[in-house]
Every structure is written in C-alpha cells, then in structure tokens.
Amino acid sequence: MLLTAIEHLGRVSTDAARSLREVLSFSFSIFVKMFQRRSYNSATRMVLINQIYFTSVQLLPLFLTVSLIFGSTLVAITVKFSLDFNLMEHLGRFLMGFVVSELSPFITVLLIALRSSSAINTEIAVMKVNNELKTLDVFNIDTINYLFLPRIISGIISIILLSGLFSIMVLFSGAFFSKLIVGMSMEAYADVLLQSATFSGIIILIIKCAAFGFFITLIPIRFGLRASHEFTSIPIAVLNGMVNVFIAIVMIEVLSLFAISIFTKFT
C-alpha cells in the first residue's frame, strides 16, 4: 500500500516536472519570437489585429458595465470606510495600492481568461484534432508566427489597456464619491492620488499585466496542442488548460505582491 502511494506520488511529480519543463521551453521559444522582426509579416499583423478586436473591442460593453458597477461600488465602500474610521489621509493608498494595483488587473484578467482563454484552448485543440496544424506545416506556414504569436501579443496588449481603462473609471468614480461623501475637491483628490502613486508600483503593475496576458494565452495554446486526434480529448484539454490558467493567475498575483513588498522595503 505504501509502495503504491510512493509510486503514484513519484509519477505525479515526474509528470508535473515534465509539464513545467515543456511549458517553460515553449514559453522561451515564443518569447524569443516576439522580439524577432521577421516574425511580423503581413499575415501575422492581420491575425493580430483580428485578435485584438476579438479580445478587447468585443469585450468592451461587458467590461465597461462590470467596471462601472463593481468599481464604483468598491470605491464608494472604500471612501465610506476611510471616513468612518478617520483614515481619509490613507485614501490615496487604498485606491492606488489596492483598487488600481491589485483589483483592476485581477478583474480584467478574470474576464479575459473566462472569455478568450477557453476559446483559444478550444480552437487550438480542434485544429489539432482536425489535423489543420499539420496542413499548415505542409504548406510551410510557421504556426508560431501565424497562430500563436498574434494571440499571445493580443492578450498582453488587451490586459494592459483594459486594466488601465478599469483604473481610470475607478479613479473617476473615486473623485465623484469623494466629492459626494466628504466634499473633497478635485484638486485635493488628485493631490492625494499623486502622493500615493510610485514609479516602481506603476512598473510592477505593467509587468504584472504583461505576465497575465502572456500566460493566459500561452497556457491554453500549450494544452490545446496536447489534445489527441480524438474529439473526446478536446474537453479534457480545455479543462486542464483552464485549471492551469487560474493557477498561473494566482502565482503571478503572489509574485507581484512579493515584488511590491521588496520594493517597499528598500525605498
């Protein structure tokens, strides 16, 4: 019994290590391709534009609605909490440190992961089952440049831009509720935000958004490629891919919090 458990644990650990090595190797090859000028031919640029439209523009109505409702509600609670507990001098830190730096990228990546990551995973898995990827290879079409790279770059751009849009809407909501609840002027509100904003925090936020966009598109692609040539393998590939996407989101969030604490400690 004990020997069987040890064998199972060893097999699981070996599979996890092999999976991690494959993902890292695939990530490195994609990362290198991103900075090669020859990767961006006319077909790649066309696919990239279509992917940005699908990932960002089509999501805008839902995203703006969620941002307005959820962001405004949270900002109102934050302002009211700061007023009730005499913490108005920390309002800027609450808004910039939590709402902008943590909440806006997290809500953005969840929405895009639920909508686009699953779609990318399914798309690649179906192409694998239907032998469409082999067809591209037969015609000497680079699948990384034509299929994978535009989706990954689109994910990075979409997360950064939509997260910034969410932050702008939240900050404007903060100005409205600060004026409504405590009578704070726009000049005073802007001064509070500027005092709380740090260059290192903005850089970490951009890097975190880029990492979110990179991995929530790369992981679905990788797991879509793992599908076999049977249609029953498609839902399994999608399920495994989405589980790993959310694991990656949590890991990136934890690493960003650790990086912020390190910067805060030495500045």
Buried (B, 14 or more C-beta within 10 A) or exposed (E): EEEEEEEEEEEEEEEEEEBEEEBEEBBEEBEEBBEEEEBBEEEBEEBBEEBBEBBBEEBEEEBBEBBBEBBBEBBBEBBEEBBEEEEBEBBBBBBBBEBBBBBBBBBBBBBBBBBBBBBBBBBBBBBBBEEBBEEBEEEEEBBBBBBBBBBBBBBBBBBBBBBBBBBBBBBBBBBBBBBEBBEBEEEBBBEBBEEBBBEBBEEBBBBBBBBBBBBBBBBBBBBBBBBEEEEEBBEBBBEBBBEBBBEBBEEBBEBBBEBBEEBEEEE
